[in-house]
């Protein structure tokens, strides 16, 4: 076993603190990654505080991981020592079900092994995430990272990037489409950058008028304040798509009124409580409401390559490991533009 250091939540009510544990030895198909940066996702908070239920403690969060490979197994062909590499939200799956066979491992019908707060395919060995010094991962679930981009700003692409890229590609959003991005946080700011780069007209819908300048700088063409009834009325039946990135409770019916006939609202945010949905928000204009969750390994690599080609990265604030608990509180208040990233050299 390989000794590792990290930060962990011991239970749902205690702050994260130093934690020593072990990674598995590098098998013939594995790579060992020395972690350089790890993004901080809002789902880290939900899971560390057991807000979704079923959390496994002690928990080392983190699924936006970038680093350099320090060791490779004897049968590894995709990577060599010294390569940059990334790990996203999952590290294994059954590999044989229909979803896995179609490259949609995130929807594995047997067991998708999450990077943390999960168990390995053996059903008992816990997984620990990227708030740590190193990680051992099968090469098939490891991503290639371009040397062209700022590494610390690449880390959030492994979750925030693919979470917004995948639905934009699935529903073929592009030139000629009008899309609204609801919320301008970690997910929303990536949705704006990616949708704009694909040629769509992008409008940011936010409760905060102060975010208009940022929205335009990120690539949005328009901005509207959702608390202003006149602005919302003016956007009635305007959009082909709405990308909803908000993880707090909000009224879906109001946003659905902004869709054209046959418009699609895509949910990628995960509020902790159920939201009422009225049938007549959908029926009269044959509207759709759909969900999307990250992407498979091939699509995630496609996203990383696309971002390298178009020079797209996340806007980040780099923090030392010791500041993680304060960062959680700031995230809850929306006090980050737009993603915290931990410099793991500070561990």
C-alpha positions as CSV (number, residue, x, y, z in Angstrom):
1,X,0.0,0.0,0.0
2,X,1.1,3.6,-0.6
3,X,0.9,6.1,2.3
4,X,-1.1,9.2,1.4
5,X,-2.0,12.4,3.2
6,X,-5.2,14.3,2.8
7,X,-8.0,16.3,4.4
8,X,-11.1,14.5,5.6
9,X,-14.4,15.0,7.2
10,X,-14.7,12.6,10.1
11,X,-18.5,13.0,10.3
12,X,-21.2,15.3,8.9
13,X,-20.7,18.0,11.6
14,X,-17.0,18.4,12.1
15,X,-14.6,20.6,10.0
16,X,-12.3,18.9,7.5
17,X,-8.8,18.2,9.0
18,X,-5.6,16.3,8.3
19,X,-6.0,12.6,7.6
20,X,-3.5,9.9,6.8
21,X,-4.6,6.9,4.8
22,X,-3.3,4.4,2.1
23,X,-3.8,4.1,-1.6
24,X,-3.6,0.8,-3.4
25,X,-0.3,-0.2,-5.0
26,X,0.0,0.5,-8.7
27,X,-1.4,-2.5,-10.6
28,X,-0.5,-3.5,-14.1
29,X,-3.2,-1.2,-15.6
30,X,-2.9,1.6,-13.1
31,X,-1.2,5.0,-12.9
32,X,-0.1,6.9,-9.8
33,X,-0.8,10.6,-10.0
34,X,0.9,13.1,-7.7
35,X,-1.9,15.6,-7.3
36,X,-1.0,19.3,-8.0
37,X,-4.4,20.9,-7.9
38,X,-7.9,19.9,-6.9
39,X,-11.1,21.9,-7.5
40,X,-13.7,22.4,-4.9
41,X,-17.2,21.5,-6.1
42,X,-20.5,22.4,-4.3
43,X,-21.3,18.7,-4.2
44,X,-18.2,18.3,-1.9
45,X,-20.1,20.3,0.7
46,X,-23.3,18.4,0.2
47,X,-21.6,15.1,0.7
48,X,-19.2,16.1,3.5
49,X,-22.2,17.4,5.4
50,X,-24.4,14.4,4.4
51,X,-27.0,16.7,2.9
52,X,-27.9,14.1,0.3
53,X,-27.8,11.2,2.7
54,X,-25.7,8.0,2.6
55,X,-22.3,9.7,3.1
56,X,-19.4,7.4,4.0
57,X,-17.0,8.6,6.7
58,X,-14.2,9.4,7.1
59,X,-14.5,11.2,3.7
60,X,-11.7,12.8,1.6
61,X,-13.7,14.9,-1.0
62,X,-12.5,16.1,-4.3
63,X,-13.2,15.1,-7.9
64,X,-11.6,17.8,-10.0
65,X,-8.1,16.4,-9.9
66,X,-5.0,17.3,-12.0
67,X,-1.4,16.3,-11.5
68,X,1.6,14.5,-12.9
69,X,2.1,10.7,-13.2
70,X,4.9,9.4,-11.0
71,X,4.5,5.7,-11.7
72,X,2.8,3.4,-14.3
73,X,1.8,-0.2,-14.4
74,X,3.4,-2.7,-16.7
75,X,0.5,-2.8,-19.1
76,X,-0.2,0.9,-19.3
77,X,-0.1,2.3,-22.8
78,X,-1.8,5.7,-22.7
79,X,0.6,7.4,-20.2
80,X,4.2,7.6,-19.1
81,X,5.9,9.0,-16.1
82,X,5.9,12.8,-16.1
83,X,2.7,13.2,-18.1
84,X,0.0,15.5,-16.9
85,X,-3.2,13.6,-16.1
86,X,-6.6,14.3,-14.7
87,X,-9.3,12.4,-12.7
88,X,-13.0,13.4,-12.7
89,X,-16.0,12.3,-10.8
90,X,-15.6,8.6,-11.2
91,X,-12.8,6.1,-11.2
92,X,-14.3,2.8,-12.4
93,X,-17.5,1.2,-13.6
94,X,-18.7,-2.3,-14.5
95,X,-17.4,-1.9,-18.1
96,X,-19.9,-4.4,-19.5
97,X,-23.5,-3.0,-19.2
98,X,-25.1,-1.2,-22.1
99,X,-24.2,2.3,-20.8
100,X,-20.5,1.4,-20.3
101,X,-20.4,-0.2,-23.7
102,X,-21.8,3.0,-25.3
103,X,-19.2,5.2,-23.5
104,X,-21.7,6.5,-21.0
105,X,-19.9,5.1,-17.9
106,X,-21.4,7.8,-15.7
107,X,-24.8,6.0,-16.1
108,X,-23.3,2.5,-15.4
109,X,-26.3,0.2,-14.6
110,X,-24.2,-1.9,-12.2
111,X,-22.0,0.3,-10.1
112,X,-20.4,3.6,-11.0
113,X,-17.4,4.0,-8.6
114,X,-17.3,7.6,-7.6
115,X,-13.9,9.2,-7.0
116,X,-14.9,9.6,-3.3
117,X,-17.7,8.8,-1.0
118,X,-18.2,5.5,-2.8
119,X,-16.8,1.9,-2.7
120,X,-14.7,0.1,-5.3
121,X,-16.2,-2.6,-7.5
122,X,-15.5,-5.1,-4.7
123,X,-18.4,-3.4,-2.8
124,X,-16.4,-2.7,0.3
125,X,-13.2,-0.7,-0.2
126,X,-13.9,3.0,0.3
127,X,-12.8,5.6,-2.3
128,X,-11.0,8.8,-1.2
129,X,-10.8,11.9,-3.4
130,X,-8.5,14.6,-4.5
131,X,-8.0,16.6,-1.3
132,X,-4.9,14.5,-1.0
133,X,-1.3,14.0,-2.0
134,X,-1.7,11.3,-4.7
135,X,-4.2,8.9,-6.2
136,X,-4.0,5.5,-7.9
137,X,-6.3,5.1,-10.9
138,X,-6.9,2.7,-13.8
139,X,-5.5,4.3,-16.9
140,X,-8.9,3.7,-18.7
141,X,-10.5,6.2,-16.2
142,X,-7.6,8.7,-16.4
143,X,-7.7,11.8,-18.7
144,X,-4.9,13.4,-20.7
145,X,-4.3,17.1,-19.8
146,X,-2.8,19.5,-22.3
147,X,0.4,21.3,-21.4
148,X,-1.0,24.4,-23.2
149,X,-3.4,25.5,-20.5
150,X,-3.0,26.9,-17.0
151,X,-3.1,23.7,-14.9
152,X,-4.8,25.2,-11.8
153,X,-7.6,26.6,-14.0
154,X,-8.0,23.2,-15.8
155,X,-9.0,21.3,-12.6
156,X,-12.6,22.4,-12.5
157,X,-13.1,21.3,-16.1
158,X,-13.2,17.7,-14.7
159,X,-16.6,18.4,-13.2
160,X,-17.9,21.9,-13.9
161,X,-16.6,21.7,-17.5
162,X,-18.0,18.3,-18.4
163,X,-21.3,18.9,-16.5
164,X,-22.1,21.8,-18.9
165,X,-20.3,20.5,-22.0
166,X,-22.1,17.2,-22.1
167,X,-25.7,18.5,-22.3
168,X,-24.7,21.3,-24.8
169,X,-23.3,18.5,-27.1
170,X,-26.2,16.1,-26.4
171,X,-28.9,18.6,-27.4
172,X,-26.6,20.0,-30.2
173,X,-26.7,23.6,-29.0
174,X,-24.9,26.0,-31.4
175,X,-25.3,28.7,-33.9
176,X,-28.8,30.0,-34.4
177,X,-29.9,28.9,-30.9
178,X,-30.8,31.2,-28.0
179,X,-29.8,29.7,-24.6
180,X,-30.3,31.0,-21.1
181,X,-27.9,30.1,-18.4
182,X,-29.5,30.2,-15.0
183,X,-27.0,31.1,-12.2
184,X,-23.5,32.4,-12.6
185,X,-21.5,30.2,-10.3
186,X,-19.0,27.4,-10.8
187,X,-21.2,25.6,-13.3
188,X,-22.9,28.6,-14.8
189,X,-19.7,30.5,-15.7
190,X,-18.5,27.4,-17.6
191,X,-21.9,27.1,-19.3
192,X,-21.6,30.6,-20.6
193,X,-18.1,30.2,-21.9
194,X,-18.8,26.9,-23.7
195,X,-22.2,27.8,-25.1
196,X,-20.8,31.1,-26.5
197,X,-17.8,29.3,-28.0
198,X,-20.3,27.0,-29.8
199,X,-22.0,30.0,-31.5
200,X,-25.2,30.2,-29.5
201,X,-26.7,33.5,-28.3
202,X,-26.2,33.4,-24.5
203,X,-28.3,35.2,-21.9
204,X,-27.4,34.9,-18.2
205,X,-30.4,34.9,-15.8
206,X,-29.4,35.9,-12.3
207,X,-30.8,37.2,-9.1
208,X,-27.8,39.5,-8.7
209,X,-27.6,42.6,-10.9
210,X,-24.0,43.0,-9.8
211,X,-23.0,40.0,-12.0
212,X,-23.9,41.6,-15.3
213,X,-20.4,42.9,-16.0
214,X,-18.9,39.5,-15.2
215,X,-21.5,37.7,-17.4
216,X,-20.6,39.9,-20.4
217,X,-16.9,39.4,-19.8
218,X,-17.4,35.7,-19.8
219,X,-19.0,35.8,-23.2
220,X,-22.7,36.3,-22.5
221,X,-24.5,38.5,-25.0
222,X,-27.4,39.5,-22.7
223,X,-28.2,39.6,-19.0
224,X,-31.5,39.7,-17.1
225,X,-32.4,40.0,-13.4
226,X,-34.9,37.3,-12.5
227,X,-36.4,39.3,-9.7
228,X,-37.5,42.0,-12.2
229,X,-41.0,41.0,-13.5
230,X,-40.7,43.3,-16.5
231,X,-37.4,41.7,-17.7
232,X,-38.9,38.2,-17.3
233,X,-42.0,39.2,-19.2
234,X,-40.0,40.5,-22.0
235,X,-38.2,37.1,-22.3
236,X,-41.4,35.1,-22.5
237,X,-41.2,32.3,-25.2
238,X,-37.7,33.6,-26.2
239,X,-35.3,30.7,-25.6
240,X,-34.6,27.4,-27.4
241,X,-32.7,26.1,-24.4
242,X,-32.3,26.9,-20.7
243,X,-29.3,25.5,-18.8
244,X,-30.3,25.5,-15.1
245,X,-27.1,25.3,-13.0
246,X,-28.7,26.4,-9.6
247,X,-28.4,24.1,-6.6
248,X,-30.7,26.2,-4.4
249,X,-34.5,25.8,-4.4
250,X,-36.1,27.9,-7.2
251,X,-39.3,28.1,-9.3
252,X,-38.9,25.9,-12.4
253,X,-42.3,27.0,-13.7
254,X,-41.2,30.6,-14.1
255,X,-38.2,29.6,-16.1
256,X,-40.2,27.2,-18.3
257,X,-42.4,30.2,-19.3
258,X,-39.3,31.6,-21.1
259,X,-39.0,28.7,-23.5
260,X,-40.3,28.6,-27.1
261,X,-42.5,25.8,-28.4
262,X,-40.5,22.6,-28.3
263,X,-37.9,24.3,-26.0
264,X,-35.8,22.3,-23.6
265,X,-34.8,23.1,-20.0
266,X,-31.7,21.2,-18.9
267,X,-31.2,20.6,-15.2
268,X,-27.6,20.2,-14.1
269,X,-27.9,21.8,-10.6
270,X,-29.2,19.6,-7.8
271,X,-31.3,21.5,-5.2
272,X,-31.7,19.5,-1.9
273,X,-35.5,19.7,-2.0
274,X,-38.1,18.7,-4.6
275,X,-39.6,21.6,-6.6
276,X,-43.2,21.7,-7.7
277,X,-43.7,21.3,-11.5
278,X,-47.0,22.2,-13.1
279,X,-48.2,20.1,-16.1
280,X,-49.3,23.3,-17.8
281,X,-45.8,24.6,-17.7
282,X,-45.0,22.0,-20.3
283,X,-48.2,20.9,-22.2
284,X,-49.3,24.0,-24.1
285,X,-46.0,24.4,-26.1
286,X,-44.7,20.8,-26.0
287,X,-41.8,21.8,-23.8
288,X,-39.3,19.4,-22.3
289,X,-37.5,19.3,-19.0
290,X,-34.5,17.0,-18.9
291,X,-31.5,16.2,-16.7
292,X,-27.8,15.6,-17.4
293,X,-24.9,14.3,-15.3
294,X,-21.3,14.8,-16.2
295,X,-20.0,12.7,-19.2
296,X,-18.3,9.5,-20.0
297,X,-14.6,9.1,-20.3
298,X,-14.4,9.6,-24.0
299,X,-16.7,12.7,-23.9
300,X,-14.7,14.1,-21.0
301,X,-11.5,13.8,-23.0
302,X,-13.3,15.4,-26.0
303,X,-14.2,18.3,-23.7
304,X,-10.6,18.7,-22.4
305,X,-9.3,18.7,-26.0
306,X,-12.0,21.2,-27.1
307,X,-11.1,23.5,-24.2
308,X,-7.4,23.2,-25.1
309,X,-8.2,24.1,-28.7
310,X,-10.4,27.1,-27.8
311,X,-8.3,28.2,-24.8
312,X,-11.2,27.7,-22.4
313,X,-10.5,27.3,-18.6
314,X,-12.3,28.1,-15.4
315,X,-12.0,31.3,-13.5
316,X,-10.5,30.2,-10.2
317,X,-9.3,31.4,-6.8
318,X,-6.4,29.3,-5.5
319,X,-6.4,28.5,-1.8
320,X,-4.1,26.6,0.5
321,X,-5.4,23.3,2.0
322,X,-5.8,24.9,5.4
323,X,-8.4,27.3,4.1
324,X,-10.8,24.6,2.9
325,X,-13.4,25.0,5.7
326,X,-13.5,28.8,5.2
327,X,-13.8,28.2,1.5
328,X,-16.9,26.0,2.1
329,X,-18.6,28.8,4.1
330,X,-17.7,31.3,1.3
331,X,-19.1,29.0,-1.3
332,X,-22.4,28.8,0.5
333,X,-22.6,32.6,0.5
334,X,-21.7,32.7,-3.2
335,X,-18.4,34.5,-2.4
336,X,-16.2,33.0,-5.1
337,X,-15.6,33.9,-8.7
338,X,-16.0,31.2,-9.8
339,X,-14.3,28.1,-8.5
340,X,-12.0,27.4,-5.6
341,X,-8.9,25.3,-6.4
342,X,-6.7,23.9,-3.7
343,X,-2.9,24.1,-4.3
344,X,-2.0,20.6,-3.0
345,X,1.7,21.7,-2.5
346,X,0.3,23.4,0.7
347,X,-0.9,20.0,2.1
